[in-house]
Amino acid sequence: MLRVFALAAALGVVACGGKTQSIPDAPTSPWTAGPPLPTPRLEPGVVALGQQVVVVDGFNSGLLDPDGLQMTTAVDVYDIATQTWNLTQLPDAPVAWTHLQLASIGTTIYLLGGLGLQGDNFPAFGNSWKLDTGATPLAWQPLTSIPAGYERGSAAVIVSGTKIYLLGGASTTDAVASNLSYDTVADAWSTTELPELPDKRSHPAGMRLSDGTLVLAGGLAGLTADTFHGDVWWLPPGASAWDTTHAAMPDGFARGGCAYGTLTGPEFPAPELVCAGGEAGTSALSSILVYDPMTDTWIDSTTSPDHTTELPMATAGTQGALISQRLYVAGGARQLVFEPTDTFYVYDPTLDTVAPF
């Protein structure tokens, strides 16, 4: 959700009614509204850390606000047990960026590049840090930066053991087809471990299957929402090229920038990818998709007669965190404009009659 925002602003397209507040949902919906974010967020980094949802950086004000478009370094933590936000638990991020690549392993959060703001441009940066939340004192520690020429934001982020993969993403000028791997033990990057994608993609969704296969779904072929695609590509362990023969997102449901996560557990014979909201063309989306790699099929939320499985509101411009079979969606925008919101939605697939169990 990059240049399309600037274009929408230039055309005078604005969100109605200012920032949207959290609202209750119908009792039959698998979606519930949690306590609103402490501050509105658009294009933040979102990651699961144990039983907590961590929201980092992002735009915290929009073009309509008195101070104009601003980014924050705030780190907000939501505790699932107490259902509350903790504003002081973790230190602020070392930079104010958007489209962060965040991952967690054990008690450590990794911030691996992202996009900044310089005038009307969104330059890509490769600076990287880690925050060990079990260490004393708490402080972000610098890591080896993404190699020069490979800086990016909005990549699909997949953790595999002690490695973190960044698939595709957005450079300063375009979507990219390159993939990166980061070894958290050696503090080292590789630009050659994974073959390039069949085509450039930013804002894709990704998952890892139990055998180590990497899956990438959807995304944008450029930096605007009108370049959306629904392709699904697999990379089995040791493969020299991505397999492009898998089922694409259903017609009319291709997208980039969805809040995604991998469903696992007793209800799922194999991991499944859930993809909520996102952007396509000129619209933010409310529909959700679930991909079952065992059958290579997609199910979309419109198969529910009353559409109760859809997001309560169209949501683009944020990431997802999946904890204990629930997908947490923080902030975002209702239209493709710079207008962050404070909503915090939770999806429970066990209440979704169309989810493939």
Long-range contacts (C-beta under 8 A, 24 or more apart in sequence): 1-43, 1-203, 1-225, 1-257, 1-279, 1-316, 1-317, 1-333, 1-336, 2-99, 2-115, 2-122, 2-154, 2-170, 2-202, 2-223, 2-224, 3-122, 3-223, 3-224, 4-223, 4-224, 4-225, 4-226, 4-279, 4-282, 4-336, 5-336, 5-337, 5-338, 6-120, 7-224, 8-282, 8-335, 8-336, 8-337, 9-63, 9-337, 9-338, 13-335, 13-336, 13-337, 14-63, 14-64, 14-337, 14-339, 15-62, 15-64, 15-333, 15-334, 15-335, 15-337, 15-339, 18-64, 18-339, 19-339, 19-340, 19-341, 19-342, 20-313, 20-334, 20-341, 20-342, 20-343, 21-342, 21-343, 22-342, 22-343, 22-344, 23-312, 23-313, 23-343, 25-312, 26-308, 28-306, 28-308, 29-308, 29-309, 29-312, 29-351, 30-308, 30-309, 30-347, 30-348, 30-349, 30-350, 30-351, 30-352, 30-355, 31-309, 31-310, 31-311, 31-312, 31-345, 31-346, 31-347, 31-348, 32-345, 32-346, 32-348, 33-312, 33-343, 33-344, 33-345, 33-346, 34-78, 34-83, 34-328, 34-344, 34-345, 34-346, 35-78, 35-83, 35-84, 35-85, 35-344, 36-342, 36-343, 36-344, 37-76, 37-85, 37-330, 37-331, 37-342, 37-343, 37-344, 38-74, 38-76, 38-85, 38-87, 38-342, 39-72, 39-74, 39-76, 39-342, 40-331, 40-340, 40-341, 40-342, 41-72, 41-318, 41-330, 41-331, 41-332, 41-340, 41-341, 41-342, 42-98, 42-317, 42-318, 42-331, 42-332, 42-333, 42-338, 42-339, 42-340, 42-341, 43-98, 43-99, 43-115, 43-317, 43-318, 44-98, 44-100, 44-318, 44-319, 44-330, 44-331, 45-99, 45-100, 45-101, 45-102, 45-111, 45-114, 45-319, 46-102, 46-259, 46-318, 46-319, 46-320, 46-321, 46-328, 46-330, 47-102, 47-103, 47-104, 47-109, 47-319, 47-321, 48-104, 48-321, 48-322, 48-323, 48-328, 49-77, 49-104, 49-107, 49-109, 49-133, 50-107, 51-79, 51-80, 51-81, 51-323, 51-324, 52-77, 52-78, 52-79, 52-80, 52-323, 53-77, 53-78, 53-80, 53-321, 53-323, 53-328, 53-330, 54-78, 54-90, 54-102, 54-104, 54-109, 54-321, 55-330, 55-331, 56-93, 56-100, 56-102, 56-109, 56-111, 57-93, 57-95, 57-96, 57-97, 57-98, 57-100, 57-114, 58-98, 58-100, 58-318, 58-331, 58-340, 59-98, 59-338, 59-340, 60-340, 61-340, 62-337, 62-338, 62-339, 62-340, 63-337, 63-338, 63-339, 64-339, 69-117, 69-338, 71-96, 71-97, 71-98, 71-116, 71-117, 72-96, 78-328, 78-330, 78-344, 80-323, 80-324, 90-131, 90-133, 90-138, 91-131, 91-138, 91-139, 91-140, 93-129, 93-140, 94-127, 94-129, 94-140, 94-142, 95-125, 95-127, 97-125, 97-153, 98-122, 98-153, 99-153, 99-154, 99-170, 100-153, 101-152, 101-153, 101-155, 101-157, 101-166, 101-169, 102-157, 102-319, 103-157, 103-159, 103-164, 104-159, 105-159, 105-162, 105-164, 105-184, 106-134, 107-132, 107-133, 107-134, 108-132, 108-133, 108-134, 108-184, 109-133, 110-143, 110-164, 110-182, 110-184, 111-140, 112-143, 112-146, 112-157, 112-164, 112-166, 112-182, 113-145, 113-146, 113-151, 113-152, 113-153, 113-155, 113-166, 114-153, 115-153, 115-154, 115-170, 121-172, 122-153, 122-170, 122-172, 122-223, 123-172, 124-151, 124-152, 124-153, 124-169, 124-170, 124-171, 124-172, 125-151, 125-153, 126-150, 126-151, 126-152, 128-182, 130-184, 143-187, 144-187, 144-188, 144-189, 146-180, 146-189, 147-180, 147-189, 147-191, 150-176, 150-178, 150-180, 150-189, 150-191, 152-176, 152-180, 154-202, 154-203, 154-257, 155-180, 155-202, 155-204, 156-204, 156-205, 156-206, 156-216, 156-219, 157-206, 158-206, 158-207, 158-208, 158-214, 159-208, 160-208, 160-212, 160-214, 165-194, 165-206, 165-214, 167-194, 167-197, 167-201, 167-204, 167-206, 167-214, 167-216, 168-197, 168-200, 168-201, 168-202, 168-204, 168-216, 168-219, 169-201, 169-202, 170-202, 170-203, 170-223, 173-223, 174-200, 174-222, 174-223, 175-200, 175-201, 175-202, 175-219, 175-220, 175-221, 175-222, 175-223, 175-227, 176-200, 176-201, 176-202, 177-201, 194-235, 195-235, 195-239, 195-240, 195-241, 195-242, 197-233, 197-242, 198-231, 198-233, 198-241, 198-242, 198-244, 199-229, 199-231, 201-229, 201-256, 202-256, 203-256, 203-257, 203-278, 203-279, 204-256, 205-258, 205-260, 205-273, 205-275, 206-260, 207-260, 207-262, 207-271, 207-273, 207-291, 207-293, 208-262, 208-271, 209-270, 209-271, 209-293, 210-270, 210-271, 211-236, 211-237, 212-236, 212-237, 213-237, 213-293, 215-246, 215-273, 215-291, 215-293, 216-242, 217-249, 217-273, 217-275, 217-291, 218-249, 218-254, 218-255, 218-256, 218-258, 218-275, 218-278, 219-256, 220-256, 220-257, 220-279, 225-256, 225-257, 225-279, 225-280, 225-281, 225-282, 225-283, 225-316, 225-336, 226-281, 226-282, 227-256, 228-254, 228-255, 228-256, 228-279, 228-280, 228-281, 229-254, 229-256, 230-254, 230-255, 232-291, 234-293, 246-296, 247-296, 247-297, 247-298, 249-289, 249-298, 250-289, 250-298, 250-300, 253-287, 253-289, 253-298, 253-300, 254-280, 255-279, 255-280, 255-285, 256-280, 257-316, 257-317, 258-285, 258-289, 258-320, 259-315, 259-318, 259-319, 259-320, 259-327, 259-329, 259-332, 260-319, 260-320, 260-327, 261-320, 261-321, 261-322, 261-327, 262-322, 263-290, 263-322, 263-325, 263-349, 264-325, 265-325, 267-325, 267-349, 267-350, 267-357, 268-357, 269-294, 270-294, 272-356, 274-320, 274-322, 274-327, 274-347, 274-349, 276-311, 276-315, 276-320, 276-327, 276-329, 276-347, 277-311, 277-314, 277-315, 277-316, 277-318, 277-329, 277-332, 278-315, 278-316, 279-316, 279-317, 279-336, 282-336, 283-314, 283-335, 283-336, 284-314, 284-315, 284-316, 284-317, 284-332, 284-333, 284-334, 284-335, 284-336, 285-311, 285-314, 285-315, 285-316, 286-310, 286-311, 286-312, 286-313, 286-314, 286-315, 287-311, 288-347, 290-349, 290-354, 290-355, 290-356, 292-356, 295-356, 297-356, 299-354, 299-355, 299-356, 300-354, 301-354, 303-354, 304-352, 304-353, 304-354, 309-352, 309-353, 309-354, 309-355, 311-345, 312-343, 312-345, 313-343, 315-343, 315-345, 325-349, 325-350
